[in-house]
């Protein structure tokens, strides 16, 4: 990770010319001049903060600029940290459909490795997603049922679909999950509050 981050950001620094773009936060004011000639020292270029993020710091005459940060993933959690824990994961299952047939499952397949890892670690996984643009509440053509079926095939396990994404019945289904089991919540876009970022 450190080597990859260093190589990638060094390449970015080399291309840093007329209009500097600072990724993340600088410890001082941002560099605004085009004569950006960083001096990278191996001893202090990469740092890992308390959050676990690795960042590359490039020194200039008067500034230390954070060029990039590498975020942690679920695989960075301690062994056993997920066993028996309920995990709510938002996946991008917004796939194209022809009726009820998925015409391109690329987005579903992209979610499989993370879901599979969570299940292998003994987590109890509730999968959340949206599909399409429902206009006024639940619409059968925007149900995530085809996605649940495809996930079950790819994960080689049962993926029941909750009838809703909230409510007592859905909570009961989530509470009933055993270690290494998952379910898919129904389309969150069936509620207008989802797009409006409503706290309720």
C-alpha positions as CSV (number, residue, x, y, z in Angstrom):
1,X,0.0,0.0,0.0
2,X,2.7,2.5,1.0
3,X,4.8,1.7,-2.2
4,X,1.7,2.0,-4.4
5,X,0.6,5.3,-2.8
6,X,4.1,6.7,-3.1
7,X,4.5,5.8,-6.7
8,X,1.1,7.2,-7.6
9,X,1.5,10.5,-5.8
10,X,5.0,11.1,-7.0
11,X,3.7,10.8,-10.5
12,X,1.0,13.4,-9.6
13,X,3.6,15.7,-8.1
14,X,5.7,15.5,-11.3
15,X,2.7,16.8,-13.3
16,X,1.9,19.5,-10.8
17,X,2.5,22.7,-12.8
18,X,0.4,25.7,-13.7
19,X,-2.7,25.1,-11.7
20,X,-1.9,23.2,-8.5
21,X,-4.7,21.1,-7.1
22,X,-4.4,20.1,-3.4
23,X,-6.0,16.8,-2.4
24,X,-6.9,16.7,1.2
25,X,-5.7,19.4,3.6
26,X,-2.4,21.2,3.8
27,X,-0.9,22.0,7.2
28,X,-0.4,25.5,6.1
29,X,-1.8,27.7,3.3
30,X,-2.2,26.1,-0.1
31,X,0.5,26.4,-2.7
32,X,-0.6,29.0,-5.3
33,X,2.4,29.5,-7.5
34,X,3.2,27.5,-10.6
35,X,6.9,27.1,-9.7
36,X,6.2,24.0,-7.6
37,X,9.4,22.1,-7.2
38,X,8.8,19.6,-4.3
39,X,11.7,17.9,-2.5
40,X,10.5,14.5,-1.5
41,X,12.4,12.8,1.4
42,X,11.9,9.1,1.9
43,X,12.1,9.6,5.7
44,X,9.0,11.7,6.1
45,X,7.1,11.5,2.8
46,X,4.6,8.9,3.9
47,X,2.8,9.0,7.2
48,X,0.1,6.9,8.8
49,X,-2.3,8.9,11.0
50,X,-4.4,7.7,13.9
51,X,-7.3,7.1,11.5
52,X,-5.1,4.6,9.7
53,X,-4.9,6.6,6.6
54,X,-1.6,6.7,4.8
55,X,-0.8,10.1,3.3
56,X,2.1,11.6,1.3
57,X,3.4,14.9,2.6
58,X,5.6,16.9,0.2
59,X,7.7,19.7,1.5
60,X,8.1,23.0,-0.3
61,X,9.9,26.1,0.9
62,X,7.1,27.2,3.2
63,X,4.4,24.5,3.0
64,X,3.7,20.9,3.7
65,X,1.0,19.7,1.2
66,X,-0.9,16.5,1.7
67,X,-1.1,15.2,-1.9
68,X,-3.2,12.0,-1.3
69,X,-4.7,9.7,1.3
70,X,-5.3,6.0,1.2
71,X,-8.4,5.0,3.1
72,X,-8.9,1.8,5.1
73,X,-11.1,-1.0,4.0
74,X,-13.0,-3.7,5.9
75,X,-10.1,-6.0,5.5
76,X,-8.1,-3.7,7.8
77,X,-10.3,-4.5,10.7
78,X,-8.9,-6.8,13.4
79,X,-9.5,-10.5,13.1
80,X,-12.8,-11.4,14.6
81,X,-14.1,-7.9,14.6
82,X,-17.0,-8.6,12.3
83,X,-18.2,-12.0,13.7
84,X,-21.7,-11.7,14.9
85,X,-22.0,-8.0,14.1
86,X,-24.8,-6.5,12.0
87,X,-23.4,-4.7,9.0
88,X,-25.4,-2.3,6.8
89,X,-23.7,-1.9,3.5
90,X,-24.8,0.4,0.7
91,X,-24.1,-1.2,-2.7
92,X,-24.6,0.1,-6.2
93,X,-27.1,-2.3,-7.6
94,X,-28.6,0.2,-10.0
95,X,-28.4,-2.1,-13.0
96,X,-30.2,-1.8,-16.4
97,X,-33.3,-4.0,-16.8
98,X,-35.3,-5.3,-19.6
99,X,-38.5,-5.9,-17.8
100,X,-37.4,-8.1,-14.9
101,X,-34.2,-9.3,-16.7
102,X,-30.8,-7.8,-15.8
103,X,-29.0,-6.9,-19.0
104,X,-25.7,-5.9,-17.4
105,X,-24.7,-7.2,-14.0
106,X,-21.4,-5.4,-13.8
107,X,-22.3,-3.3,-10.8
108,X,-23.7,-6.3,-8.9
109,X,-20.5,-8.3,-9.5
110,X,-18.4,-5.4,-8.3
111,X,-20.2,-5.6,-4.9
112,X,-19.7,-9.3,-4.5
113,X,-16.1,-9.4,-3.1
114,X,-16.9,-7.1,-0.2
115,X,-20.2,-8.8,0.6
116,X,-18.5,-12.2,0.4
117,X,-15.7,-11.1,2.7
118,X,-18.2,-9.8,5.3
119,X,-20.1,-13.1,5.2
120,X,-16.9,-15.2,5.5
121,X,-16.0,-13.1,8.6
122,X,-19.3,-14.1,10.2
123,X,-21.0,-10.7,9.8
124,X,-24.8,-10.4,9.6
125,X,-25.2,-8.3,6.5
126,X,-28.1,-6.1,5.4
127,X,-27.5,-4.8,1.9
128,X,-29.0,-1.5,0.9
129,X,-29.3,0.0,-2.6
130,X,-31.5,2.0,-5.0
131,X,-32.7,1.1,-8.5
132,X,-34.1,3.5,-11.1
133,X,-36.1,6.6,-10.4
134,X,-39.4,5.7,-8.8
135,X,-41.6,8.8,-8.8
136,X,-44.2,8.2,-6.1
137,X,-43.6,5.3,-3.8
138,X,-43.1,1.6,-4.5
139,X,-43.3,0.5,-8.1
140,X,-42.9,-3.2,-9.0
141,X,-40.7,-2.5,-12.0
142,X,-38.1,-0.9,-9.7
143,X,-38.1,-3.8,-7.2
144,X,-34.7,-5.1,-6.3
145,X,-36.0,-8.7,-6.6
146,X,-33.9,-9.4,-9.8
147,X,-30.8,-8.1,-8.0
148,X,-31.5,-10.4,-5.0
149,X,-31.7,-13.4,-7.3
150,X,-28.5,-12.5,-9.1
151,X,-26.6,-11.9,-5.9
152,X,-27.7,-15.3,-4.6
153,X,-26.2,-16.9,-7.7
154,X,-22.9,-15.0,-7.5
155,X,-22.6,-15.5,-3.7
156,X,-23.8,-19.1,-3.9
157,X,-26.0,-18.5,-0.9
158,X,-29.6,-17.4,-0.1
159,X,-30.3,-13.7,-0.4
160,X,-33.8,-13.0,0.8
161,X,-35.4,-9.7,-0.2
162,X,-37.1,-7.7,2.5
163,X,-40.5,-6.2,1.4
164,X,-39.3,-2.8,2.6
165,X,-36.1,-1.0,3.7
166,X,-37.5,0.2,7.0
167,X,-40.2,-0.8,9.5
168,X,-40.8,-3.5,12.1
169,X,-41.0,-6.4,9.7
170,X,-37.7,-5.5,8.1
171,X,-36.1,-5.1,11.5
172,X,-37.3,-8.5,12.5
173,X,-35.7,-10.0,9.4
174,X,-32.4,-8.3,10.1
175,X,-32.5,-9.4,13.7
176,X,-33.2,-13.0,12.6
177,X,-30.0,-13.2,10.5
178,X,-27.4,-15.7,11.7
179,X,-23.6,-15.3,11.4
180,X,-22.6,-15.4,7.8
181,X,-26.1,-14.6,6.4
182,X,-27.3,-11.7,4.5
183,X,-30.5,-10.1,3.1
184,X,-31.3,-7.4,0.6
185,X,-33.4,-4.4,1.6
186,X,-36.0,-3.2,-0.9
187,X,-35.3,-0.1,-3.0
188,X,-34.6,2.9,-0.7
189,X,-35.7,5.2,-3.5
190,X,-39.3,4.1,-2.8
191,X,-39.1,6.8,-0.2
192,X,-38.6,10.4,-1.4
193,X,-36.7,11.2,1.8
194,X,-33.7,9.1,0.5
195,X,-32.9,11.6,-2.3
196,X,-33.7,14.6,-0.1
197,X,-31.2,13.4,2.5
198,X,-33.9,13.6,5.1
199,X,-32.5,12.7,8.6
200,X,-35.8,11.0,9.6
